[in-house]
Amino acid sequence: MRLGLRLPQRLGVDLRHDVVEAARTAESAGYAGLWTYERLLFPEAPVEPDAGSDVPWPEHSRQAADPLAVLTAAAVVTEKVGLGTSVLVAQVVDDVRTAAEAGADETAVELRERTTGP
């Protein structure tokens, strides 16, 4: 079984320290992957109905750092662990910026055609 961890990227996290430290520690512990997510939209009054009484989201859950920036920080300090996003909303992000940040070897046009068709 291969296990992965989600990297810290919420409010209240020291991204310059915590992401790097989490990535190093996870790799040395033998985790197979490190993950991020993208959240572009947040509800104005978010609640968690599954908590039993519509408990409001904690403030730190209402914002997330850019997933590719977090993965870049992790990549600088790791060698073997896999890196990925569980959610990346590519259709609302500029193709050229996304391709460049992801290190794609394709042009923006090739990337768009491959993902959405000509």
C-alpha positions in Angstrom: 0.0 0.0 0.0 1.3 3.5 -0.9 0.2 6.4 1.3 0.2 10.1 0.6 -0.3 13.3 2.7 -2.0 16.6 1.9 0.5 19.5 2.4 -0.4 22.4 4.6 -1.9 25.3 2.6 -4.6 27.0 4.8 -4.7 30.2 6.7 -2.6 30.2 9.9 0.2 28.1 8.3 3.7 29.5 7.9 4.0 28.4 4.3 7.7 29.2 4.0 8.5 26.8 6.9 5.6 24.4 7.3 5.4 23.2 3.7 9.1 22.6 3.5 9.2 20.8 6.8 6.2 18.7 6.1 7.6 17.7 2.7 11.0 16.7 4.1 9.5 14.8 7.0 7.0 12.9 4.8 9.6 11.9 2.3 12.0 10.7 5.0 9.1 8.7 6.6 8.5 6.9 3.3 5.3 8.5 2.1 4.7 7.9 -1.6 3.0 11.2 -2.4 2.3 14.8 -1.3 -0.9 16.5 -2.4 -2.5 19.9 -2.6 -5.9 21.1 -3.7 -7.3 24.2 -5.3 -10.3 26.1 -3.9 -11.3 29.2 -5.8 -14.7 29.9 -4.4 -15.9 29.9 -0.8 -19.4 30.2 0.5 -20.2 33.4 2.3 -21.6 31.6 5.4 -20.2 28.0 5.1 -21.5 25.4 7.5 -20.9 21.7 7.9 -24.2 19.9 8.0 -22.6 16.5 8.7 -21.2 17.9 12.0 -24.7 17.6 13.5 -25.8 21.2 13.9 -24.6 23.2 10.9 -21.3 24.1 12.6 -19.6 27.0 10.8 -16.3 26.2 9.0 -13.3 27.3 11.0 -11.8 30.6 9.7 -8.5 28.8 8.6 -10.6 26.6 6.2 -11.9 29.5 4.2 -8.8 30.2 2.2 -6.1 28.1 0.6 -2.7 28.9 -0.9 -2.0 28.3 -4.6 -1.5 24.5 -5.1 1.3 24.8 -7.6 3.2 27.2 -5.5 2.9 24.8 -2.5 4.1 21.9 -4.7 7.0 24.0 -6.0 8.2 24.6 -2.4 7.9 20.8 -1.8 9.8 19.9 -5.0 12.7 22.1 -4.0 13.4 20.0 -0.8 12.4 16.5 -2.0 13.8 13.9 -4.4 11.7 10.8 -4.6 8.2 11.5 -3.3 5.4 12.0 -5.9 3.7 15.4 -6.1 0.2 16.1 -7.2 -3.0 18.1 -7.0 -6.2 16.4 -6.0 -8.1 19.4 -7.5 -6.8 21.9 -10.0 -9.4 24.0 -11.8 -7.5 24.4 -15.0 -10.3 25.8 -17.1 -10.5 29.0 -15.2 -6.8 29.6 -15.1 -4.7 31.0 -18.0 -3.4 28.0 -20.1 0.1 29.5 -20.5 0.6 30.2 -16.8 -0.7 26.8 -15.8 1.5 25.0 -18.4 4.6 27.0 -17.3 4.0 26.5 -13.6 3.4 22.8 -14.1 6.6 22.5 -16.2 4.8 21.3 -19.2 6.8 20.6 -22.3 3.8 21.3 -24.5 2.8 24.7 -25.9 -0.4 26.2 -24.5 -2.3 25.4 -27.7 -1.2 21.7 -27.5 -2.2 21.5 -23.9 -5.6 23.0 -24.6 -6.3 20.7 -27.5 -5.2 17.7 -25.5 -7.4 18.6 -22.6 -10.5 20.2 -24.2 -10.3 19.3 -27.9 -9.4 21.5 -30.9 
